[in-house]
Amino acid sequence: MPKTDRPTAAPSQRSAVEPFHAMDVLARANRMRAAGVDVISLAVGQPFAPAPKAAVKATRRFLEHGRVAYTDALGRTDLRQRLSRHYAEHYGCEVPVERIAVTTGSSAGFNLAFLAAFDVGDRIAIAAPGYPAYRNIIRALGLIPVEIEVDASEGYVLHADHLAASHAKTPLQGVLVASPANPTGTVTPEAELERLIAFAEDAGIRFISDEIYHNLTYAKSEVTALSFSHAPIVVNSFSKFYCMTGWRIGWMVLPPELVRPAERIGQSLYISAPELSQIAAMAALDAADDLVAVREGYVRNRAFLIEHLPKLGFRDIAPIDGGFYAYATVPDDAGDSAVFAASILDDCGVAITPGIDFDLRRGHRTVRLSYACDHASLVEAVRRMEARPNR
């Protein structure tokens, strides 16, 4: 029999990261569904639409060969060639195939970027509010997240002046900018993005551009960081616009000096992205008809929320320029956002995410709602919140 009185080793310090509260909310919503409760989830950024038909057909044809195998760590050559063409067609940018790496979702892309570009103890600037996985991955890898607060008064845009002030206080080694951003939907204006990249290069700060919500901009145009320089690391994914969250497939564009380091790390961490998902991704890049129709659904949902959120008492609503999220201050009488979100789930059967996920200091007064659902579900969710008891 094993001894039970032997002391157990403590978890690593690097594992002491904040939970991903949106996933906790989703788990609770799923438990309620399993118990027979009708729950509408606006908690997680997951498109309601399935993968494009062309992607599904391509995987079925490939499976007929009976062999799904490892690929090069950087990905299949044909997919990388198609992604290179995507940059030429969509952005007018020349991106050599040699600088493109296919990844196991954008999450693996961020891991590879941080590991290839930085050393333990390096300081990486991110915006607050921002996607919580940035902060958590940075900490888990022994790096230091430097959260720069932005707010509704400036459209939640991280400016070059913000970056310069933070760098002057204590030097930074990196900065990560998302446009469109999660949770705010903020699209960084083209001129400001250019200033951010120029300052970072002059200061010796590595620039990482999260572009996973590209093709989902509404009020402003989008531009890739690669339009201004070859130095940024760009991370993108097939999860959002291409509706392929569970396929776990993404890509990154690396400056030449980081391609081989990222490849070496990827060989050991992941071997390669799933080949079947790579086949699907290549087909998805040509599935314009399916994807435009899904995007039009987001446009309709966005307009509906812009109209109804103020009527529900939400304030300081973020621009909602891109992506599929609304980020706002909770009604005056709502109290703590985590308590408010829990009451909305209990009273209305509607799951939303408390802002503590995205802003550790100020998030107790904000929430995020995803409008990646179908329109009928969004309308019903708002109707339930309007009718909730004690509103």
C-alpha positions in Angstrom: 0.0 0.0 0.0 1.3 3.5 -0.8 2.2 5.7 2.2 -0.4 8.5 2.8 1.6 10.5 5.3 4.4 11.4 2.9 4.4 15.1 2.1 3.4 16.0 -1.4 5.3 18.4 -3.6 3.6 21.8 -4.1 2.6 22.9 -7.6 5.1 25.1 -9.5 5.0 28.8 -9.0 4.5 29.3 -12.7 1.2 27.4 -12.5 -0.3 30.1 -10.2 -2.1 32.0 -12.9 -5.6 33.4 -12.7 -8.4 31.0 -13.9 -10.0 31.7 -17.3 -13.3 32.9 -15.9 -15.1 32.7 -19.2 -14.4 29.0 -19.3 -15.6 28.7 -15.7 -18.9 30.4 -16.6 -19.2 28.1 -19.7 -18.7 25.0 -17.5 -21.4 26.2 -15.1 -23.7 26.9 -18.0 -23.1 23.4 -19.3 -23.9 21.8 -16.0 -27.2 23.8 -15.9 -28.0 22.5 -19.4 -27.2 19.0 -18.3 -29.7 19.5 -15.5 -32.4 20.5 -18.0 -32.1 24.3 -17.8 -32.5 26.3 -21.0 -29.3 28.4 -21.1 -28.2 30.8 -23.8 -24.4 31.4 -23.7 -23.0 34.8 -24.5 -19.9 33.9 -22.5 -17.4 32.5 -25.0 -16.1 33.8 -28.3 -17.1 30.8 -30.4 -18.9 31.2 -33.7 -22.3 29.5 -33.8 -21.8 28.5 -37.5 -20.0 25.3 -38.5 -16.8 25.2 -40.4 -17.2 26.1 -44.1 -18.6 23.3 -46.3 -15.5 23.3 -48.5 -13.3 22.6 -45.4 -15.5 19.7 -44.4 -15.5 18.2 -47.9 -11.8 18.6 -48.2 -11.2 16.6 -45.0 -13.6 13.9 -46.1 -11.7 13.5 -49.4 -8.4 13.4 -47.6 -9.6 10.8 -45.1 -10.3 8.5 -48.0 -6.6 8.0 -48.4 -6.6 6.5 -44.9 -3.4 8.2 -43.6 -3.2 11.4 -41.6 0.4 12.0 -40.7 3.0 14.4 -39.2 3.9 17.3 -41.4 6.9 19.6 -41.2 6.9 21.5 -37.9 6.3 24.7 -39.9 3.3 23.2 -41.7 2.4 21.8 -45.1 4.1 23.7 -47.9 0.8 24.1 -49.9 -1.0 25.7 -46.9 1.9 28.1 -46.3 2.0 29.0 -50.0 -1.8 29.7 -49.9 -1.3 31.9 -46.8 1.4 33.8 -48.6 -1.0 34.4 -51.4 -3.6 35.5 -48.8 -1.4 38.4 -47.7 -0.8 39.5 -51.3 -4.5 39.4 -52.1 -6.0 40.7 -48.9 -3.4 43.2 -47.7 -1.2 43.9 -50.7 1.8 42.6 -48.7 4.6 40.3 -49.9 5.2 37.7 -47.2 7.6 34.9 -48.2 6.5 31.3 -47.6 9.7 30.8 -45.6 8.4 33.2 -42.9 5.1 31.5 -42.3 4.6 28.8 -39.6 1.3 26.9 -39.2 0.4 26.4 -35.6 -1.9 24.4 -33.3 -4.3 27.4 -33.0 -3.2 30.9 -32.1 -2.5 29.7 -28.5 0.5 27.7 -29.8 1.5 30.7 -31.9 1.7 32.9 -28.7 3.7 30.2 -26.9 6.2 29.9 -29.8 6.4 33.7 -30.1 7.1 34.2 -26.4 9.6 31.3 -26.2 11.5 32.2 -29.4 11.7 36.0 -28.8 12.1 36.4 -25.0 14.1 35.2 -22.0 12.9 34.6 -18.5 12.3 37.9 -16.7 11.6 39.9 -19.8 8.8 42.4 -19.6 6.0 42.3 -22.1 3.4 45.1 -22.4 -0.2 44.3 -22.9 -3.4 46.4 -22.7 -5.8 46.2 -19.9 -8.6 45.3 -20.5 -7.2 42.5 -22.6 -7.4 38.8 -23.4 -6.6 36.9 -20.1 -4.5 34.2 -21.8 -1.9 36.8 -22.8 -1.2 37.5 -19.1 -1.4 33.9 -18.1 0.9 32.5 -20.8 3.4 35.3 -20.2 3.5 34.5 -16.5 3.6 30.7 -17.0 6.6 31.1 -19.2 8.5 33.1 -16.6 8.0 36.4 -18.3 6.5 39.6 -16.7 3.2 41.0 -18.0 3.1 44.8 -17.9 -0.5 45.8 -18.1 -1.1 49.3 -19.5 -4.6 50.6 -18.6 -6.8 52.0 -21.4 -10.4 53.1 -21.0 -13.6 54.1 -22.8 -12.6 57.8 -22.9 -9.9 56.9 -25.5 -11.8 54.1 -27.2 -9.7 51.5 -25.4 -6.8 52.1 -27.8 -3.3 51.5 -26.6 -1.3 54.5 -28.0 2.4 54.9 -28.7 2.5 57.5 -25.9 1.3 54.8 -23.4 4.0 52.5 -24.6 6.7 55.2 -24.4 5.7 56.2 -20.9 5.8 52.6 -19.6 9.1 51.9 -21.3 10.6 55.1 -19.8 9.5 54.0 -16.3 11.0 50.5 -16.6 12.4 49.1 -20.0 10.2 46.7 -21.9 11.4 43.9 -24.1 8.1 43.3 -25.9 4.6 44.5 -26.6 1.5 42.7 -27.8 -1.2 44.6 -29.5 -4.5 43.0 -30.6 -6.6 44.7 -33.3 -9.5 44.1 -33.3 -9.2 43.5 -29.6 -10.8 41.1 -27.2 -12.8 42.0 -25.1 -13.4 45.6 -26.4 -13.7 45.1 -30.1 -11.3 48.1 -30.5 -9.6 48.5 -33.9 -6.3 50.4 -33.6 -6.4 53.2 -36.2 -3.9 52.6 -39.0 -1.8 55.7 -38.2 -1.6 54.7 -34.5 -0.6 51.2 -35.3 2.2 52.6 -37.5 3.4 54.8 -34.7 3.3 51.9 -32.2 5.5 49.8 -34.5 7.9 52.6 -35.3 8.4 53.4 -31.6 8.9 49.7 -30.7 11.5 49.3 -33.4 13.4 52.4 -32.4 13.3 51.4 -28.7 14.4 47.8 -29.4 11.0 46.4 -28.3 9.7 43.2 -30.0 6.2 43.9 -31.5 3.6 41.1 -31.6 0.4 41.7 -33.5 -2.7 39.6 -32.7 -4.8 39.6 -35.8 -7.1 36.7 -35.1 -10.2 38.9 -35.5 -9.2 40.2 -38.9 -12.0 40.1 -41.5 -14.4 40.9 -38.7 -14.2 44.7 -38.7 -17.3 46.9 -39.1 -16.8 50.6 -38.4 -13.1 50.9 -39.3 -10.8 49.3 -41.8 -8.2 46.7 -40.7 -4.5 46.7 -41.6 -1.8 44.1 -40.8 1.3 45.1 -38.9 3.3 43.7 -41.8 2.2 46.7 -43.9 4.7 48.8 -42.0 7.6 46.5 -41.2 9.0 43.0 -41.5 10.0 43.0 -37.8 6.6 42.3 -36.1 5.5 38.8 -35.2 2.0 38.3 -36.4 -0.3 35.7 -34.9 -3.6 34.7 -36.6 -6.1 31.8 -36.5 -8.8 30.0 -38.3 -10.9 29.9 -35.2 -12.9 33.2 -35.5 -13.6 34.4 -39.0 -13.3 30.9 -40.4 -15.5 29.3 -37.7 -13.0 26.5 -36.9 -12.4 26.8 -33.1 -12.2 23.0 -32.4 -9.9 22.3 -35.4 -7.1 24.0 -33.4 -5.4 25.5 -36.4 -3.7 28.9 -36.8 -0.5 30.5 -38.2 2.1 33.0 -37.5 4.4 35.2 -39.6 7.9 35.5 -38.2 10.8 37.8 -38.8 13.6 35.8 -40.6 15.8 35.5 -37.5 13.0 33.8 -35.5 11.9 31.3 -38.0 14.4 28.6 -37.2 14.2 29.1 -33.4 10.4 28.8 -33.5 10.7 25.8 -35.7 13.1 24.1 -33.3 10.8 24.8 -30.3 7.7 23.7 -32.2 9.3 20.4 -33.2 9.6 19.4 -29.5 6.4 21.0 -28.2 3.9 20.1 -30.9 5.8 18.1 -33.7 3.3 19.7 -36.1 -0.2 21.1 -36.3 -2.8 18.4 -37.1 -2.5 17.5 -40.8 -6.3 17.1 -41.2 -6.9 20.6 -39.9 -4.3 21.9 -42.3 -6.2 20.4 -45.2 -9.4 22.0 -43.9 -7.7 25.4 -43.4 -6.5 25.5 -47.0 -10.0 24.9 -48.2 -11.5 27.5 -45.8 -9.3 30.2 -47.3 -11.4 29.9 -50.5 -14.8 29.6 -48.8 -15.8 33.3 -49.2 -19.6 32.7 -49.7 -20.1 30.8 -46.4 -18.0 33.2 -44.4 -19.5 36.4 -45.7 -22.9 35.1 -44.8 -21.8 34.4 -41.2 -20.2 37.8 -41.0 -23.4 39.5 -42.0 -25.1 37.8 -39.0 -22.5 39.4 -36.7 -23.3 42.8 -38.3 -27.0 42.3 -37.5 -26.2 41.1 -33.9 -23.8 44.1 -33.4 -26.5 46.6 -34.4 -29.0 44.9 -32.1 -26.7 45.1 -29.1 -25.7 48.7 -29.8 -29.4 49.6 -29.7 -30.4 47.5 -26.6 -27.4 47.6 -24.2 -28.0 51.2 -23.1 -31.7 50.3 -22.5 -30.5 47.6 -20.2 -28.5 50.1 -18.2 -25.0 49.3 -19.5 -22.6 52.2 -19.7 -19.2 53.1 -21.1 -19.8 50.6 -23.9 -16.6 49.9 -25.9 -16.5 50.8 -29.6 -17.5 47.3 -30.9 -15.5 48.1 -34.1 -14.5 44.5 -34.7 -14.6 41.0 -33.5 -17.9 39.8 -31.9 -17.9 41.2 -28.3 -19.5 44.0 -26.4 -17.7 45.2 -23.3 -19.4 47.5 -21.0 -19.8 48.8 -17.4 -22.6 47.1 -15.6 -25.7 49.0 -14.5 -25.3 51.3 -11.6 -27.3 49.1 -9.2 -25.6 45.8 -10.3 -22.8 45.7 -7.8 -19.8 43.4 -8.5 -19.7 42.1 -12.0 -19.1 38.5 -11.0 -22.1 38.6 -8.7 -24.1 40.3 -11.4 -23.1 37.7 -14.1 -24.0 34.9 -11.7 -27.4 36.4 -11.1 -28.1 36.8 -14.8 -27.3 33.2 -15.3 -29.4 32.1 -12.4 -32.4 34.4 -13.0 -32.4 34.5 -16.8 -30.5 31.5 -18.0 -28.1 33.8 -19.9 -24.3 33.3 -19.5 -22.1 36.4 -19.7 -18.4 36.9 -18.6 -17.4 39.1 -15.7 -14.8 41.7 -16.5 -12.3 40.4 -13.9 -11.1 38.0 -16.7 -9.9 41.0 -18.7 -8.9 43.6 -16.2 -7.8 42.5 -12.7 -8.0 46.0 -11.2 -11.2 47.4 -12.7 -13.0 44.4 -14.0 -15.3 44.1 -11.0 -17.5 46.7 -12.8 -17.5 45.4 -16.3 -18.8 42.4 -18.3 -18.3 41.0 -21.8 -21.1 39.6 -24.0 -20.3 37.6 -27.1 -22.6 38.1 -30.0 -21.2 35.2 -32.1 -24.5 33.4 -31.5 -27.4 33.2 -33.9 -29.7 36.2 -34.0 -32.8 34.6 -32.5 -30.7 33.5 -29.4 -29.4 37.0 -28.9 -32.8 38.5 -29.1 -34.1 36.0 -26.6 -31.2 36.6 -24.3 -31.8 40.4 -24.3 -35.6 39.8 -23.7 -34.8 37.7 -20.7 -32.5 40.3 -19.2 -35.1 43.0 -19.8 -37.7 40.9 -17.9 -35.4 39.7 -15.1 -36.7 40.0 -11.5 -35.6 43.1 -9.5 -34.3 44.9 -12.5 
